[in-house]
Amino acid sequence: MVSYKGFDTKYITMQCVNAKPDNIKVGDFVKVNENGDVFLADVGEAFIGIVVGINDNYYTVQTSGYCEVRFAGETLPMYARLTLNQRGIVQVGTGTDAPLRKVVWVDRVENHAGVIL
């Protein structure tokens, strides 16, 4: 069996001090404001990473490495600028400065993909 899990994975701990967190949950795509606080990414926005753990108002965010995501749209190209489509779901962003992400595999039936952030 082949597994990509753990490949080049990096995490950072973030906090939301200056404002009330947006009920952030594990699996949410998040952004950072100018104060360094973590918030839910808005539709069409780039994201810094995916929340993988929560402890009070501290959030463990995966910022690189392999992850599996749900996507909206017909498919994802091999390299895609991913932005948020809706909570927990990404899409190919157009006209955005989101970084290119490597798409390893795509399941078009279940709309899941393996991505390297």
Contacts in CASP RR format, 6 or more apart in sequence:
PFRMAT RR
TARGET T0000
AUTHOR 0000-0000-0000
METHOD contacts of the structure
MODEL  1
MVSYKGFDTKYITMQCVNAKPDNIKVGDFVKVNENGDVFLADVGEAFIGI
VVGINDNYYTVQTSGYCEVRFAGETLPMYARLTLNQRGIVQVGTGTDAPL
RKVVWVDRVENHAGVIL
4 66 0 8 1.000
4 104 0 8 1.000
4 114 0 8 1.000
4 116 0 8 1.000
5 66 0 8 1.000
6 65 0 8 1.000
6 66 0 8 1.000
7 65 0 8 1.000
7 66 0 8 1.000
7 116 0 8 1.000
8 64 0 8 1.000
8 65 0 8 1.000
8 66 0 8 1.000
8 116 0 8 1.000
9 62 0 8 1.000
9 64 0 8 1.000
9 65 0 8 1.000
9 66 0 8 1.000
10 62 0 8 1.000
10 63 0 8 1.000
10 64 0 8 1.000
10 65 0 8 1.000
11 52 0 8 1.000
11 60 0 8 1.000
11 61 0 8 1.000
11 62 0 8 1.000
11 63 0 8 1.000
12 60 0 8 1.000
12 61 0 8 1.000
12 63 0 8 1.000
13 58 0 8 1.000
13 59 0 8 1.000
13 60 0 8 1.000
13 61 0 8 1.000
14 30 0 8 1.000
14 32 0 8 1.000
14 36 0 8 1.000
14 37 0 8 1.000
14 38 0 8 1.000
14 58 0 8 1.000
14 59 0 8 1.000
14 61 0 8 1.000
15 37 0 8 1.000
15 38 0 8 1.000
15 57 0 8 1.000
15 58 0 8 1.000
15 59 0 8 1.000
16 24 0 8 1.000
16 37 0 8 1.000
16 38 0 8 1.000
16 39 0 8 1.000
16 57 0 8 1.000
16 59 0 8 1.000
17 35 0 8 1.000
17 37 0 8 1.000
17 57 0 8 1.000
18 33 0 8 1.000
18 35 0 8 1.000
18 37 0 8 1.000
19 33 0 8 1.000
19 37 0 8 1.000
19 39 0 8 1.000
21 38 0 8 1.000
21 39 0 8 1.000
21 57 0 8 1.000
22 39 0 8 1.000
22 40 0 8 1.000
24 30 0 8 1.000
24 38 0 8 1.000
24 39 0 8 1.000
24 40 0 8 1.000
24 51 0 8 1.000
24 54 0 8 1.000
24 59 0 8 1.000
25 51 0 8 1.000
25 54 0 8 1.000
26 51 0 8 1.000
26 52 0 8 1.000
26 53 0 8 1.000
26 54 0 8 1.000
27 50 0 8 1.000
27 51 0 8 1.000
27 52 0 8 1.000
27 88 0 8 1.000
28 40 0 8 1.000
28 41 0 8 1.000
28 50 0 8 1.000
28 51 0 8 1.000
28 87 0 8 1.000
28 88 0 8 1.000
29 40 0 8 1.000
29 41 0 8 1.000
29 47 0 8 1.000
29 49 0 8 1.000
29 50 0 8 1.000
29 51 0 8 1.000
29 84 0 8 1.000
29 88 0 8 1.000
29 90 0 8 1.000
30 38 0 8 1.000
30 39 0 8 1.000
30 40 0 8 1.000
30 41 0 8 1.000
30 47 0 8 1.000
30 48 0 8 1.000
30 49 0 8 1.000
30 50 0 8 1.000
30 51 0 8 1.000
30 59 0 8 1.000
30 61 0 8 1.000
31 38 0 8 1.000
31 39 0 8 1.000
31 40 0 8 1.000
31 41 0 8 1.000
31 42 0 8 1.000
31 45 0 8 1.000
31 46 0 8 1.000
31 47 0 8 1.000
31 48 0 8 1.000
32 38 0 8 1.000
32 39 0 8 1.000
32 48 0 8 1.000
33 39 0 8 1.000
38 48 0 8 1.000
38 59 0 8 1.000
38 61 0 8 1.000
40 87 0 8 1.000
41 47 0 8 1.000
41 83 0 8 1.000
41 84 0 8 1.000
42 84 0 8 1.000
43 83 0 8 1.000
43 84 0 8 1.000
43 85 0 8 1.000
43 86 0 8 1.000
44 83 0 8 1.000
44 84 0 8 1.000
44 85 0 8 1.000
44 91 0 8 1.000
44 93 0 8 1.000
44 96 0 8 1.000
45 83 0 8 1.000
45 84 0 8 1.000
45 96 0 8 1.000
46 81 0 8 1.000
46 82 0 8 1.000
46 83 0 8 1.000
46 96 0 8 1.000
46 97 0 8 1.000
46 98 0 8 1.000
46 99 0 8 1.000
47 82 0 8 1.000
47 83 0 8 1.000
47 84 0 8 1.000
47 98 0 8 1.000
48 61 0 8 1.000
48 63 0 8 1.000
49 61 0 8 1.000
49 62 0 8 1.000
49 63 0 8 1.000
49 117 0 8 1.000
50 61 0 8 1.000
50 62 0 8 1.000
50 67 0 8 1.000
50 69 0 8 1.000
50 117 0 8 1.000
51 59 0 8 1.000
51 60 0 8 1.000
51 61 0 8 1.000
51 62 0 8 1.000
52 60 0 8 1.000
52 61 0 8 1.000
52 62 0 8 1.000
53 59 0 8 1.000
53 60 0 8 1.000
54 60 0 8 1.000
62 117 0 8 1.000
63 117 0 8 1.000
64 116 0 8 1.000
64 117 0 8 1.000
65 116 0 8 1.000
65 117 0 8 1.000
66 104 0 8 1.000
66 114 0 8 1.000
66 115 0 8 1.000
66 116 0 8 1.000
66 117 0 8 1.000
67 114 0 8 1.000
67 115 0 8 1.000
67 116 0 8 1.000
67 117 0 8 1.000
68 112 0 8 1.000
68 113 0 8 1.000
68 114 0 8 1.000
68 115 0 8 1.000
69 82 0 8 1.000
69 88 0 8 1.000
69 89 0 8 1.000
69 90 0 8 1.000
69 112 0 8 1.000
69 113 0 8 1.000
69 114 0 8 1.000
69 115 0 8 1.000
70 88 0 8 1.000
70 89 0 8 1.000
70 90 0 8 1.000
70 111 0 8 1.000
70 112 0 8 1.000
71 82 0 8 1.000
71 85 0 8 1.000
71 89 0 8 1.000
71 90 0 8 1.000
71 91 0 8 1.000
71 106 0 8 1.000
71 111 0 8 1.000
71 112 0 8 1.000
71 113 0 8 1.000
72 85 0 8 1.000
72 86 0 8 1.000
72 89 0 8 1.000
72 90 0 8 1.000
72 91 0 8 1.000
72 111 0 8 1.000
73 85 0 8 1.000
73 91 0 8 1.000
73 92 0 8 1.000
73 111 0 8 1.000
74 108 0 8 1.000
75 106 0 8 1.000
75 108 0 8 1.000
76 82 0 8 1.000
76 92 0 8 1.000
76 103 0 8 1.000
76 106 0 8 1.000
76 113 0 8 1.000
76 115 0 8 1.000
77 92 0 8 1.000
77 103 0 8 1.000
78 102 0 8 1.000
78 103 0 8 1.000
79 100 0 8 1.000
79 101 0 8 1.000
79 102 0 8 1.000
79 103 0 8 1.000
80 92 0 8 1.000
80 93 0 8 1.000
80 100 0 8 1.000
80 101 0 8 1.000
80 103 0 8 1.000
81 92 0 8 1.000
81 93 0 8 1.000
81 94 0 8 1.000
81 95 0 8 1.000
81 96 0 8 1.000
81 98 0 8 1.000
81 99 0 8 1.000
81 100 0 8 1.000
81 101 0 8 1.000
82 90 0 8 1.000
82 91 0 8 1.000
82 92 0 8 1.000
82 93 0 8 1.000
82 98 0 8 1.000
82 101 0 8 1.000
82 115 0 8 1.000
83 90 0 8 1.000
83 91 0 8 1.000
83 92 0 8 1.000
83 93 0 8 1.000
83 96 0 8 1.000
83 98 0 8 1.000
84 90 0 8 1.000
84 91 0 8 1.000
85 91 0 8 1.000
101 115 0 8 1.000
101 116 0 8 1.000
101 117 0 8 1.000
102 115 0 8 1.000
102 116 0 8 1.000
103 113 0 8 1.000
103 114 0 8 1.000
103 115 0 8 1.000
104 113 0 8 1.000
104 114 0 8 1.000
104 115 0 8 1.000
104 116 0 8 1.000
105 113 0 8 1.000
105 114 0 8 1.000
106 112 0 8 1.000
106 113 0 8 1.000
106 114 0 8 1.000
107 113 0 8 1.000
END
